[in-house]
Amino acid sequence: MEFKQEIPAKHEKFLVESKIQISIFDDRIEVVSPGMLYGGMDFETMKTGRSKCRNQAIADMFQYMHIVEA
């Protein structure tokens, strides 16, 4: 799995109101997020399968619905 990280100049993230964008292609899914990774997470740690939960209520609901693994 390949992760690309592009960090905008500091002033850009305050001047431009952006939203997360998800593009689905035949061979890949691309997620573009204007912000940084949550809770000090970095790409090397993410590639090992570790994660941090930003919204526990949503995580619990997804686990209950068997959409995600525990």
KEKE-3310 file (N, C-alpha, C; in steps of 0.2 Angstrom, whole numbers, plus 5000, padded with zeros to 4 digits):
npx = (5004:5003:5007:5005:5011:5007:5011:5003:5009:5011:5003:4993:4983:4976:4970:4962:4947:4944:4939:4938:4942:4936:4941:4936:4943:4945:4956:4961:4959:4958:4962:4960:4965:4964:4970:4982:4988:4979:4982:4996:5000:5009:5014:5022:5019:5006:5006:5009:4997:4992:4981:4972:4958:4947:4933:4925:4911:4907:4916:4913:4900:4902:4910:4900:4892:4899:4908:4921:4936:4940)
npy = (4994:5011:5027:5044:5059:5076:5091:5106:5124:5132:5144:5142:5133:5140:5149:5144:5136:5119:5103:5085:5075:5061:5050:5038:5025:5013:5005:5010:5019:5036:5047:5064:5075:5090:5093:5088:5072:5063:5065:5064:5054:5045:5041:5029:5022:5021:5012:5000:4996:5001:5013:5028:5033:5045:5048:5041:5036:5034:5025:5014:5011:5007:4996:4988:4986:4978:4983:4987:4981:4976)
npz = (5000:4996:5003:5001:5006:5006:5012:5014:5013:5028:5029:5020:5025:5033:5026:5016:5015:5016:5012:5015:5002:4992:4980:4969:4959:4946:4950:4962:4978:4982:4995:5000:5011:5019:5031:5045:5050:5063:5081:5082:5074:5062:5045:5044:5056:5054:5043:5049:5054:5065:5074:5078:5087:5082:5084:5095:5097:5083:5079:5088:5083:5070:5072:5079:5068:5061:5051:5052:5059:5076)
capx = (5000:5007:5004:5008:5009:5008:5009:5003:5012:5007:4997:4987:4978:4971:4966:4958:4942:4944:4935:4941:4939:4938:4940:4936:4945:4945:4962:4963:4955:4962:4959:4964:4963:4968:4973:4987:4986:4977:4985:5003:5001:5013:5013:5026:5015:4999:5007:5009:4991:4990:4977:4970:4951:4945:4927:4923:4904:4907:4920:4909:4894:4905:4912:4894:4889:4904:4911:4928:4938:4941)
capy = (5000:5017:5033:5050:5065:5082:5096:5113:5129:5134:5149:5140:5129:5144:5154:5140:5131:5113:5097:5079:5073:5054:5048:5030:5023:5006:5002:5013:5025:5042:5052:5070:5078:5096:5093:5083:5066:5064:5063:5063:5048:5046:5036:5023:5019:5019:5006:4994:4994:5005:5018:5031:5034:5052:5049:5034:5034:5032:5018:5009:5010:5003:4989:4985:4984:4974:4987:4988:4976:4978)
capz = (5000:4995:5005:4999:5010:5004:5017:5011:5017:5034:5029:5016:5028:5037:5021:5012:5018:5012:5014:5013:4996:4991:4973:4968:4953:4945:4953:4968:4981:4984:5000:5000:5017:5020:5038:5047:5053:5070:5087:5081:5070:5056:5040:5046:5061:5051:5039:5053:5056:5071:5072:5084:5086:5083:5087:5098:5095:5077:5079:5091:5079:5064:5075:5080:5062:5057:5045:5054:5064:5083)
cpx = (5004:5003:5008:5006:5012:5006:5009:5007:5008:5001:4992:4982:4973:4967:4961:4953:4942:4941:4939:4938:4941:4936:4941:4938:4945:4950:4964:4958:4959:4958:4963:4961:4968:4972:4979:4984:4984:4981:4992:5005:5005:5012:5016:5022:5009:5000:5007:5003:4988:4986:4975:4963:4950:4938:4924:4916:4904:4910:4916:4903:4897:4907:4905:4891:4894:4907:4918:4930:4940:4948)
cpy = (5006:5023:5039:5055:5071:5087:5103:5118:5131:5139:5147:5136:5134:5149:5150:5135:5125:5108:5091:5077:5065:5053:5041:5029:5016:5002:5005:5018:5030:5046:5058:5073:5084:5097:5088:5077:5067:5062:5061:5057:5050:5040:5029:5019:5016:5012:5000:4992:4997:5011:5022:5034:5042:5053:5042:5031:5031:5025:5013:5007:5005:4996:4985:4982:4980:4977:4987:4982:4979:4980)
cpz = (5000:4998:5003:5003:5007:5009:5014:5016:5022:5033:5024:5019:5032:5032:5017:5016:5014:5015:5012:5007:4995:4984:4972:4961:4952:4949:4960:4971:4983:4989:5000:5006:5018:5026:5039:5049:5061:5075:5086:5077:5064:5051:5041:5051:5058:5046:5042:5055:5062:5069:5079:5082:5087:5086:5089:5097:5088:5076:5082:5086:5073:5066:5076:5073:5058:5051:5046:5059:5071:5084)
residu = (MET:GLU:PHE:LYS:GLN:GLU:ILE:PRO:ALA:LYS:HIS:GLU:LYS:PHE:LEU:VAL:GLU:SER:LYS:ILE:GLN:ILE:SER:ILE:PHE:ASP:ASP:ARG:ILE:GLU:VAL:VAL:SER:PRO:GLY:MET:LEU:TYR:GLY:GLY:MET:ASP:PHE:GLU:THR:MET:LYS:THR:GLY:ARG:SER:LYS:CYS:ARG:ASN:GLN:ALA:ILE:ALA:ASP:MET:PHE:GLN:TYR:MET:HIS:ILE:VAL:GLU:ALA)
# end
